[in-house]
Amino acid sequence: MPMEQETISMLISGFLIIMGIAIGITIFLWVKNKRRSGAYAWLFLHFLLSSVAVYFSLQAISFDYLHPMASEEISLRLG
């Protein structure tokens, strides 16, 4: 999918900043509240899996759209 040249880098840097802040706060609260740590572990796992999903979707949208089977390849990568 064609995008502006700086859009991908801005998208990645914005995502990394927000996820870094969210993961940092989660780890800080997890260390601070040792008694109830199950919820923080689930939240940390959620952030981790969301980051993996964003990685795969960025791989899909940065695929060469001039490839003969581009539509199928992008659908496979998003799936």
N, C-alpha and C positions, 0 to 999 in steps of 0.2 A: 504494500500500500504506500503510495508516494506521500511523503511528508516534507515539511520544510527542513532544512539542514540542521538548524539548531534545536528543533523541537525534541528530538530523541534525547539529546544530552540534557536539556532542561527538564524533561520528564523523569529521567533517571536520577538526576541530582535532587530534584524536589522530592521524589519518593524516598531516596536514601536519607535525606534530612529528616523528614517526618517519621519514617520508621526508626531511625536512630534515636530520636527523641522519645518515641513511644516505648521502644525496647529499653532505653536507659531508665525511664521512669518506672517501668515494670520491674526491672531488676532492683532498682533502689527500694521500691516498696516491698519486694519479695524478701530482700535482706532485712529490712526494717521490721517486718511482721513475720517472724519465723513460725508462729503457731499455726496460722492458716495459710499454708503455702500451696495447697492444691489448686486454688483458683488462679494464682499467678503462673503456675506451671502450664495450665491450660491456655491462659492468655498468651504466654510466651510461645507456645506451640502454634497458636493461631497466627501470631505475627510471622513466625518462621514459614508456615505453609502459605501464607499470603504472599510472602516475598518470593517463594518458589513459583507461585502462580503468575506473579507479575513478570518474573524472568522469562517464563515460557511464552507469555503473551507478547513481550517485547521481541522475542525471537521470531514470533509469527508475523508481527507487523513490519519487521525490518527485512523480511524475505524479499528476494528479487521478484517483482511483479511481472517482469517480462519473460520469466521462465514459462515454457509451454504448459506445464501442469501446476502453475502457481496457485490457482484456486483450491485444488485438491490438497496441495502441500500445506497451505495456510490453514485449511480446515483440519487437517491431521494434527498440525502443531497446536492449534487451539484446543482440540479435543483431548 
